[in-house]
């Protein structure tokens, strides 16, 4: 956003501060709880295997099936959001995913686990692109990548808390006649319902509805490119998909994101298995060690987006996001190779503390890639197009989120070695790296076409 005067800059700065303190906490809290409900099955894997009869392959399939329905309902969810408003729709998402997360405590076998993980995915669909859409309406391009990084870091930090909390809850196996995984799903599902109720009463649908903005602040925020609502999106899912599939930029971005998510969720769901394979049996200790890996993810999400430098403001070619993304891909390749060397004993000692540290470094780079991608996309997508375009990329990315846990589970089942799945991270990262120059060319071409 190119400010016309010092007065407009001051008004935006004031509105930005208010949005950070009044809007972002609600969005961060919602995504914080969403990530706990999405990934708590990772720490529950052993208990589900003992008490619900899920082997590694069944667990991996069930963990991944969440993302199938999440992907299917991603775009429809955001189409509904634009019709009924962010407040009502995000509140509905929170309440429904809390109820379904609690329902997972009644898992008695693979089929029940599959069905309710799929229902949970459908309930939660749309939460992340909805948050990105709101960010695109409230903040300038220079701030969007940072805000996206903070949202994603909140998810990583939720794992830092959830892993030891989940491990402690599993240690209470037998309390009130419940298995450890049942206590976990019950205790971690209730806050989602509470957050949904909070959102309903406190979240504005957009800058035009925020009573805490002055008139000047509201006009300034609505003057940001892409902030104003418009009705130029296709009215049907078919029309949205047709527009997205006709966009080379969105297609390439979706492929890159899917490969990144394959690596990310493979690690997220199977880090506890890797730690158990090291001989750690106490579930609370497993949770603490898994939290170290999540700290690496949070640091990547918080630190790397701060290196983004906007050359030109909104409406023009992105700054250095693609260059930074190339560095993160190099980091993933290097740290994954170090982990495999440590595991094989070829060159590095098979030291468990070292392996945990390397896993945290892998997640640092894997996670840091995401806000860079979203920042680059939000520089080209705004307003009505942002709601469905971002949802399309997020939807396609869920293919990787499904394939990751499933493939990691098959590798562990076949080889008997959870560490062998790190080879999948290498393969996915090589694919993303090969597509990155194509993505850069599409961003430049799209910018020139709109200039």
N, C-alpha and C positions, 0 to 999 in steps of 0.2 A: 504494500500500500504506500503510495507516494504521498506523503503529507503535504498539503497545500500551504500550511503555515505553522508557526510555532504554537498557535492556539489549538489547532487540530491535533498536533503532537501531544500537547498537554492533556487534551480531552481523552485521547486514546490511552495515554499512560494512566490516567485516573480510572477509566473504564477497565483497563487491563488489570489493575490492582484489585478492583472490586470483583472481577470475574475469577481471578486466582483465589480469592478468599471466600467467595460466596457460591461460585459455580463448580470449580474444580474439586473441592473436597467431596461433594456429593458424587461426582463422576468417578473419582478415585476410590471412594468407599465401595461403590457398586462394583467396579472392576476388581477390586481387592477381594471381595467376597466371592465374585464369580469365579476367579481363578482358584480359590480354595475348593469350591464345589466341583470345579472341572478336574482338578489334579489330585484330590485327596485319595483317589483309588491307588495312586502310586505307593504311598506308605501302607495302604491296607492290603497290598498284594499277597503278602504271606498269610495274613489272617483269612482272607477270602479263599486261599488255596486250602487251608486246613479245615475251615468250618463250612465253606460253601462249595467245595469240590472243584475249584477252578485251577487248571494247570496253566503253565506259562503261555501256551498258545491261546487258550480260551480267554485268559485275562487280557492278553494283547489285543485280541479281536474285540472284546467288549470295550476296552479302553479306547480303541480306535473308532468303533461304531458311533460313539458320541459325535464325531466330526462329520459323519456321513449326513445325518439329519441336520446338524448345524449348518452344513454347506447348502443342503437343499432349501432350507428356510431362510438363509441369509438375506437374499435379495427381497423376497416377499416381506420379510420382517421390516426392512428399511422402507419399503413402499408404504406399508401400513403406518410406520412412524411418521412419514411426511403427511399423512392424511389426518391422523388423530392427535399428533403432537408428541414431542419427546417425553413430556412428563408422564402422561398416561401409559405410554408404551414401555418405557424403561421400568416403570413401577410394575407393570404386568409381568415383564421378564423376571424381575427379582422375586416376586411372590411365587410364580409358577416353578422356577428352578429350585427355590428353597423346598417347596413341597415334594418335588420329585427327587431331590437329593436325599431327603429324609426317607422316602419310599425305598431307596436302595438298601436300607438296613434290613429289609425283609428278603434279601437275596438268598435263595436256596439252591441255586444251580446256574449253569451257563445261560440257559434260555431266559430266565428272569433277568439276569444281569444284562444280557444283550438288549432286551426290550426296554428296560428302564434307562440304560445309558443312551439309547436312541431317543427316548422321550425327553431326557434331560438335554440332549443336544438341540432338539427342536425348540424347547422352552427358552434356552439361552441364546438362540440364534439372533444375530443382529446387534448384540450389545456393543461389540468393539467398533464396527463401522458407524454405529449411532453416535458413539463418543467422538470418533474422528470427525464426523459430520458437524457436530456441535462445535468442536474446536475450530473447524474451518469457517464457521459463522462468527466466532467471537474474536479470533486472533488473526494478526497479519501473518504473511508467509514466513517472516523471520522468526516468529514465535511458535509456529505450528509444529515444527520438528521437535522443538524443546518440550512442548506440551505433550506430544505423542510419546516422547521418550519417558516423561514422568509417569504417564499412564501405564506404559509397559513395565517400567521399573516397579510400579506399585504391585503389579502381578508377580514380579520376581520376589519382591519383599514379602508378599503374602506367603510364598513358599518357605521363606526363612522362618516365619512364625508357624506356618501350618505343619511343617515337617516335624519339629520337636513336639508341638502340641498333639499332632496325630500319633506320634510314637508314644507319648505319655498316655493318651486315651487307650491305645492298644494294650498298654500294660495293665489297664483296669479290666481286662478280660474276665467275665463272670460277674461284674458289678451289676446289681439289679437283674441278674439272670440274663444279661446280654453279652454277646461276643464282642471282642474288641472292635471289629469293623462296624458293628451295629451302633456302638457308642459314638464312633467317629462320625458316621453319616448323620446321626441324630443331632449331636452337638454342633456340627458345622453347617447344618441345613437351616437351623432356626434363624441365624443372623441375616440370611438372604431375604427372608420374609420381612424382617424388620426394616431392612434397607429399602425394599420395595415400597413400604408404607411411607418412609421418610421422603423418598423421591417424589411420590405423589403429591405431598403437601408442600415441598420446598423447591423443586426444580422448575425454573421457567422454561417454556418451550423454545425461546430464542430471545435475542436482544430486545425485540419489540414488546415482549411481555415482562421484562425485568423491571419491577417497580423501584428497585434500588439504584437504577441509572438515572442521571439527570437527562433532560431532553437533549442537551448538547452532546452528552456522552453517547446517548442512543443513536443520534443521527451520525455521529462519527463512526461508531461500530458498524452500523448498517451501510456506511459508505465504503467499508473494506470490500475489495473485490471478492465476490462469492458469498458475502454475508446475507444479502437479501434473499428472501424466499421467492421462488418463481414456479410457474406451472408448465414449464416447457419439456418436462420429462415425458417419455411414453407412458400411457396409462396402463399398459399391460405388462406382465412378466415377459411375454414374448417380445414386446417392443424393447424392453430394457436389455434383454439378452442379445437381440439383433444389433443394437447400438454398440454394446460391449464387444461382441465378436467381430464387429467391423473396425474395431480400434486396435491397430498393431501395438500401440503403447500399452493398453490394458492387458492384451494377451501375453506379451512378453513379461510384464510386471507380475502377472498372475503365475506364470511358470516359475519365475525366480522365487517368488514368495512361497510357492508350494515346496520347492526344494529346501528352502531355509526352514520351513515349518516341519518337514520330515526330520531334519536333524534336531531341531529344538525339542519337539515332543517325544522323540525317541529317547533323548537324554532325560527329560523330565520324568517320564514314566518308568524308566529302567535304571536310574541312578540308585534307588534302594536295592535293586537286585545285584548291581555291581558291588555295592557295599556289603550286602549279605555274603556274596561270594568271597570277600576278603576275610571272612570268618567272624564278622561282627554279628552277634546274636541278639543283643539287647536292643529292642525296637526303639527305645528312647535315644540310644546312642546312634542308631541308624538315622533317625530323624535329625539329630544334631549335625551329623556329617553331611547329610543331604542338604541341610541348610547352608553349609559352606559353599556348595555348588551354586545354590540360589543367590548367594551374596555376589558371586562372580557375575551372574546374569544381571543383577541390579546395578552393579557398578558400570557394566558396559552400556546399559540403557541410560544411565544418568550422566556419564562422563563424555561419551563419544558425541552425542548430539550437540554438546556445548561447543564442539569444534566447527559446527556448521557456520559458514560465513555467507550471508546474503550479499551478492554483488550488486543486485539491481532492484530488489523489492518484488512485489507480486506482479504476476502477469508476464514474466520473462523467464528465460532459461534458468534452471536451478544453479546454485553455487557449486560447492565442492562435495555434495552428497555422494556422487558416484565415485569420486576419487577416494573418499573415506570408506565407501563400501568395498572397494577393491582391497584396501588394507585389511578390513575385517575378514575378507575371504582368505587372504594370505595367512592371517592369524589362525583361522580355523584349521587350515591345512597343516600348518606347522605344529600346533598343539595336539591335534589328533594323531599325527605321526609320532610325537613324543610319547603319547599315552601308549600307543601300540608297541613302541620300542621298550617302554618300561614293563609292559605286560609280557612281552616275549623274552625279556632278559637279554636282548641283543643291544648292548651298548649302555642302557640305563638299568640301574638296579630295580627290582620289582618291589619298590617301597610303597606301602599303602598310603602313607601320608602324602608322598609325592604324587601318587595317582589321583588322590582327592584334589590336590592343588591343581593338577593339570586339567581335570574335569571342570573345575571352576574357571580356568582360563579358556577352555573350549566354549563354555556357556557365555563368558564375557564377550567373545567375538561373535558367536551365533546370535546373541540377543542384540548386540550393538548394531547389527546389520538392519534390523527391522525399522527403527525410527528413521534411519537414513532413507530407506525405500519409501516410507509413508510421507516423509517430508518432500521428497522429489515429486511424488504423485500429487500431493496437495498443492504444489506450485502450478500444476496444470489442470486440476479438477477443482471446481468450486460450485457453490450454490446447488441447484437441483441435480446437476450432473454428478456432484460429489457424493450425494446420498447413494446413488445406485452404482456409480463407478467404483467407489471405494468398497462397497458391498460385494461387487463382482470379484474384485481382486481377493478380498478376504474369503469369499466363498470358495474360489478356486484353491486358495491356500490350504483350506481344510482337507483337500485331497492328501496333501503332504502330512497333515496332522493325523489322518487316518492311517496312511501307509506306514508312517514312522513307528508307532507302537506295535502295529501288526507285524511289520518286517522284523523289528527288534525281537519280538516274541518268537517268531519262527526261527530266527538265527540262534537264539538261546536254546530253544527246544531241540534244534538239529545238532548243534555243536556241544551243548552242555556248558557253554561258556558265555556268560552275559557280556564279557568284555569284547568278544568278537564282533558285536554289533557296531563297534566304533568304525569298522570298515564302511558301514553304510553312511556314516557322517562324511567320510572322505569322498565317497562317490557322489553324494548329493551336492557337496560343496564344489567339486570339480564341475558339475553341471551348471550350478549357479554362476560360477566364475566364467564359464564359456558364454553364458547369455548376457553377462553384465555389459560388454561393449555394445551388444545389440540394443539393450535398454537405453544406454547413453545416446546412441544414434536416434532412437525413436523420440526421446525427450527433446533433442535438438531439432529434429524434423517437425515435431508438433509445435514447438515454440516458433519456428520460422513460418509455419503455415498460419499461425494466429497473429503474427506481427503485421 
